[in-house]
Amino acid sequence: MPEKLLIQGQSIRMDATYFSSRFHGDVNRVEMKKLPLLKGLLHLNVAGADLYDSDLMIVGRLEGLKMLDLDLTDITDAGLRYLSGCSHLEDLRLKDNPQLTDGCVPHLLSLGSLNFLHLENTSITWDGVRSLIEGLDLCEIILDGDFKTYGREILVLSSEYPELEILIKGFALVKNGKHY
């Protein structure tokens, strides 16, 4: 029987590939430090936790991580630099983090494996979004409805990246220069 680890009262197999925290609200730093012991972890969901930049230092040590859900946390632009250790990260969810601005774009661009990015309800501007689309090999990006004012620019950019799906919440799905 595989060994188990107790994290936030949850008994987790040491070979677990998925972990969804019960950190909602205050994060126990001692418990966070146990995460790198889960060597096979591919998907970490810490959405809704009072997660800070110092916690991202720990998350950044999860080298095999492919999917990370940081929705509704307290991370900052600068803190995202710690994710550079997640060299296999493909899917990053940053929804409901209005404190994130274009200042985080260089850190996101350093995550060359990203192919899915959820930026709804952040403060990343159209210039930042365009830089991410041009600098990463994304398959899908989700933006909030405020970006509908950039309709023409989005159509043009999507025709230059025909494999990219741009979902503008509550408005349209754009792919290969067309609305769906």
Residue pairs with C-beta under 8 A, 6 or more apart in sequence:
2 13
2 14
2 15
3 13
3 14
4 11
4 12
4 13
4 14
5 11
5 12
5 13
5 14
5 34
5 37
5 38
6 12
7 19
7 21
7 31
7 34
7 35
8 21
8 22
8 23
8 28
8 31
9 22
10 22
12 19
12 38
14 37
14 38
14 39
14 40
15 39
15 40
16 38
16 40
16 41
17 40
17 41
17 42
17 43
18 41
18 42
18 43
18 44
18 45
19 35
19 38
19 41
19 43
19 44
19 45
20 45
21 27
21 44
21 45
21 46
21 49
23 31
23 32
23 46
23 48
23 49
23 50
23 51
24 48
24 49
25 49
25 50
26 50
27 46
27 49
27 50
27 51
27 52
27 55
29 54
29 55
32 55
32 58
33 58
35 41
35 44
35 58
35 59
35 61
35 62
36 58
36 61
36 62
38 62
39 64
40 64
41 62
41 64
41 65
42 64
42 65
42 66
42 67
43 65
43 66
43 67
43 68
43 69
44 59
44 62
44 65
44 67
44 68
44 69
45 69
46 55
46 59
46 68
46 69
46 70
46 73
47 69
47 70
47 71
47 72
47 73
47 93
48 71
48 72
48 73
49 73
50 73
50 74
51 70
51 73
51 74
51 75
52 73
52 74
52 75
52 79
53 75
53 76
53 78
53 79
53 82
54 79
55 75
56 75
56 79
56 80
56 82
56 83
57 82
59 65
59 68
59 82
59 83
59 86
60 82
60 83
60 84
60 85
60 86
61 85
62 85
62 86
63 85
63 86
63 87
63 88
64 88
65 86
65 88
65 89
66 88
66 89
66 90
66 91
67 89
67 90
67 91
67 92
67 93
68 83
68 86
68 89
68 91
68 92
68 93
69 93
70 92
70 93
70 94
70 97
71 93
71 94
71 95
71 96
71 97
71 118
72 95
72 96
72 97
73 97
74 99
75 97
75 99
75 100
76 99
76 100
76 104
77 99
77 100
77 101
77 103
77 104
77 107
78 103
78 104
78 107
80 100
80 104
80 107
80 108
81 107
81 110
83 89
83 92
83 107
83 111
84 107
84 110
84 111
86 111
87 112
87 113
88 113
89 111
89 113
89 114
90 113
90 114
90 115
90 116
91 114
91 115
91 116
92 108
92 111
92 114
92 116
92 117
92 118
93 118
94 100
94 117
94 118
94 119
94 122
95 118
95 119
95 120
95 121
95 122
95 142
96 120
96 121
97 121
97 122
98 121
98 122
98 123
99 123
100 119
100 122
100 123
100 124
101 122
101 123
101 124
101 125
101 128
102 124
102 125
102 127
102 128
102 131
104 124
105 124
105 128
105 131
105 132
108 114
108 117
108 132
108 136
109 131
109 132
109 135
109 136
111 136
112 136
112 137
114 136
114 137
114 138
115 136
115 137
115 138
115 139
115 140
116 138
116 139
116 140
116 141
117 132
117 136
117 138
117 140
117 141
117 142
118 141
118 142
119 129
119 141
119 142
119 143
119 144
120 142
120 143
120 144
120 169
121 144
124 132
126 147
126 150
126 153
129 141
129 143
129 147
130 153
130 157
132 138
132 141
133 141
133 157
133 161
133 164
133 166
138 161
138 164
139 163
139 164
139 165
140 164
140 165
140 166
140 167
141 164
141 165
141 166
141 167
142 167
142 169
143 166
143 167
143 168
143 169
144 168
144 169
144 170
145 168
145 169
145 170
145 171
147 154
147 168
147 171
148 168
148 171
148 172
154 166
154 168
154 174
155 174
155 177
155 178
155 179
156 177
157 166
158 164
158 166
158 174
158 175
158 176
158 177
158 178
159 176
159 177
162 175
162 176
162 177
164 175
165 173
165 174
165 175
166 173
166 174
166 175
167 173
167 174
168 174
172 179
172 180
173 179
173 180
174 180
